[in-house]
Amino acid sequence: MFVIVGLGNPDKRYEKTRHNIGFDVIDALADQYNIVVKEKKHKALCGTGAIEGRKVLLVKPQTYMNLSGESVAEVIQFYKIDPESEMLIIFDDISLAPGNIRVRKKGSAGGHNGIKSIIAHTGTQNFMRIKVGVGEKPQGWDLADHVLGRFSSEDRKKVDEAIKDAISAAVLMMQGDVDRAMNLYNAKKQE
């Protein structure tokens, strides 16, 4: 089984915010592959199905972003998966402009509290990830206000395209073709 986790915050008030882009990608994947993500287990909403012939578990942790690792660690332990080869985390990145994604085989938390929590709870930073650009915080803004804010309609269009790219990259990564996903999607798009 391959596990794809999208990071975000539960509660209606956080829907479609920058910080919830991971949830948006999971929702789009679920729609595209007819997977229902409603089962409550492992401190998350989960859905099991198949993507391109491979059994997959889609996960939306319901612990709030800063505690995402609690949910992810439970999933890893319950399903006995190898996080390095059988798990993908999708989350927001303020260092990327809206419309861009970045594929990585592993890496540090880079200041992202959800990723910090996953590394702390799983004991590894060796897991695949897709960062979805949400744009830098404007000067003088509080970071929390920025990531918990919503996109302009112009940026939302770019982000919707990035979600499609993230889905395509996720499918390649799930099939073991991480290098190809990196080559195809890590190029910066024009602003």
C-alpha positions in Angstrom: 0.0 0.0 0.0 1.1 3.5 -0.8 0.1 6.4 1.6 -0.4 9.9 0.4 -0.9 12.5 3.1 -2.1 16.0 2.5 -1.4 18.5 5.3 -3.9 21.1 6.5 -6.1 22.1 9.4 -9.6 20.7 10.2 -12.6 23.1 10.6 -14.6 24.8 7.9 -12.9 28.1 8.6 -9.6 26.9 7.2 -11.0 25.5 4.0 -9.2 26.8 0.9 -6.6 28.7 2.9 -3.0 28.6 1.9 -2.1 26.2 4.7 -4.7 23.7 3.6 -3.3 23.2 0.1 -2.4 19.7 1.0 -6.1 18.9 1.8 -7.0 20.5 -1.6 -4.6 18.1 -3.4 -6.0 15.1 -1.6 -9.6 16.2 -2.4 -8.7 16.6 -6.1 -6.9 13.2 -6.1 -9.9 11.6 -4.4 -12.3 13.1 -7.0 -10.1 12.0 -10.0 -9.8 8.4 -8.8 -13.2 8.0 -7.1 -11.9 7.6 -3.6 -14.1 8.6 -0.6 -12.0 10.2 2.1 -14.4 10.1 5.1 -13.3 7.3 7.3 -12.2 8.6 10.7 -9.1 6.7 12.0 -5.5 7.4 12.9 -6.5 11.0 14.0 -7.3 11.6 10.3 -9.9 11.3 7.6 -8.9 8.4 5.4 -9.9 6.8 2.1 -8.7 3.6 0.5 -8.7 3.0 -3.2 -6.6 2.4 -6.3 -4.5 4.9 -8.3 -3.2 3.5 -11.6 -3.6 -0.1 -10.3 -1.8 0.5 -7.0 -3.6 0.3 -3.7 -3.5 3.7 -2.0 -4.5 5.3 1.3 -5.3 9.0 1.1 -4.9 10.8 4.5 -6.0 14.2 5.8 -4.8 14.5 9.4 -7.3 16.1 11.7 -4.8 17.1 14.4 -4.1 20.6 13.2 -1.0 21.3 11.3 1.5 21.5 14.1 0.6 18.0 15.3 0.4 16.3 11.9 3.1 13.8 13.0 0.8 12.2 15.5 -1.5 11.1 12.7 1.2 10.2 10.2 3.1 8.1 12.9 -0.1 6.1 13.6 -0.6 5.4 9.9 3.0 4.2 9.4 2.8 1.9 12.5 -0.6 0.5 11.7 0.1 -0.3 8.0 3.8 -1.2 8.6 4.8 1.0 5.6 8.3 2.2 4.8 8.0 6.0 4.9 11.0 6.3 2.5 9.4 4.3 -0.3 5.7 4.1 0.5 4.7 7.5 1.7 4.3 11.0 0.2 3.5 14.2 2.1 1.9 17.2 0.3 2.0 20.6 1.9 2.2 24.4 1.4 5.5 26.2 0.8 5.8 30.0 1.2 9.1 30.1 -0.6 7.4 29.0 -3.9 5.2 31.3 -5.9 1.6 30.2 -6.5 1.4 27.9 -9.4 4.8 26.2 -8.7 5.4 22.9 -7.0 8.6 21.3 -5.9 9.2 17.5 -5.7 11.7 16.2 -3.2 12.9 12.7 -2.2 13.7 13.8 1.4 14.8 16.8 3.3 14.6 19.0 6.4 11.4 20.6 7.7 12.5 24.0 6.2 10.6 25.8 8.9 7.3 24.1 8.2 5.7 23.1 11.5 3.7 20.2 10.0 6.8 18.7 8.6 8.7 19.3 11.9 6.0 17.3 13.7 6.2 14.5 11.2 10.0 14.2 11.5 9.7 14.4 15.3 7.0 11.7 15.5 8.4 9.3 12.9 12.1 9.8 13.6 13.0 10.3 9.9 13.1 13.0 7.3 13.6 10.5 4.6 10.1 10.7 3.0 9.0 11.9 -0.4 7.2 15.3 -0.5 5.5 17.7 -2.8 5.6 21.3 -1.8 2.9 23.5 -3.4 3.7 27.2 -3.7 1.5 29.6 -1.8 3.7 32.7 -2.1 5.7 34.7 0.3 4.1 36.6 3.1 3.8 40.3 2.4 6.3 42.5 4.3 4.9 43.4 7.8 2.4 40.6 7.8 2.3 37.9 10.5 3.1 34.5 9.0 0.1 32.9 10.6 -2.2 35.5 9.1 -0.7 34.8 5.7 -0.8 31.0 5.7 -4.3 31.1 7.2 -5.5 33.5 4.5 -7.1 32.8 1.2 -5.7 33.2 -2.3 -6.7 36.1 -4.6 -8.8 34.9 -7.5 -5.7 35.3 -9.8 -3.5 33.2 -7.5 -6.3 30.7 -7.0 -6.3 30.0 -10.8 -2.5 29.4 -10.6 -2.9 27.2 -7.6 -5.6 25.1 -9.2 -3.1 24.4 -12.1 -0.4 23.5 -9.5 -2.9 21.0 -7.9 -3.1 19.3 -11.2 0.7 19.2 -11.5 0.9 17.8 -7.9 -1.5 15.0 -8.8 0.5 14.0 -11.9 3.8 14.2 -9.9 2.2 12.1 -7.1 1.2 9.4 -9.5 4.8 9.3 -10.9 6.3 9.2 -7.4 3.9 6.4 -6.4 5.1 4.4 -9.4 8.7 4.9 -8.3 9.6 7.5 -10.8 10.6 10.4 -8.5 13.5 11.6 -10.7 11.1 12.0 -13.6 8.6 13.9 -11.4 11.5 16.2 -10.3 12.6 16.8 -13.9 9.1 17.6 -15.1 7.8 19.7 -12.2 10.7 21.4 -10.4 11.2 24.0 -13.2 10.0 27.4 -12.0 6.9 28.8 -13.8 6.9 32.4 -15.0 5.1 34.8 -12.7 
